[in-house]
Amino acid sequence: MSIIAWIVVGIIAGFIAEKVTGRDHGLLTNLVVGIIGAFVGGFIASLLGFEFREGFNIASIVVATIGAIVFLWILGMIQGRRGR
């Protein structure tokens, strides 16, 4: 996937994950969360046996968004434990 596609998918996935989890991030944070989410989502999808084409498509956005939500959930769990 080209770097521009990674950026666009990352921003979209990060934005959707932000809205689903009720957080409030900026554009750069959404990008980072979305790209990390793409790795997490890809790892989860491969563990479950899913195969999909890489690139800028709906499947990539869905996988990256699910990964970003999982990443934000784990991050929230870690931050919640530190706050106790």
Secondary structure, DSSP 8 states (H G I E B T S, - for coil): --HHHHHHHHHHHHHHHHHHHT----HHHHHHHHHHHHHHHHHHHHHTT-----SSSHHHHHHHHHHHHHHHHHHHHHHHHHT-
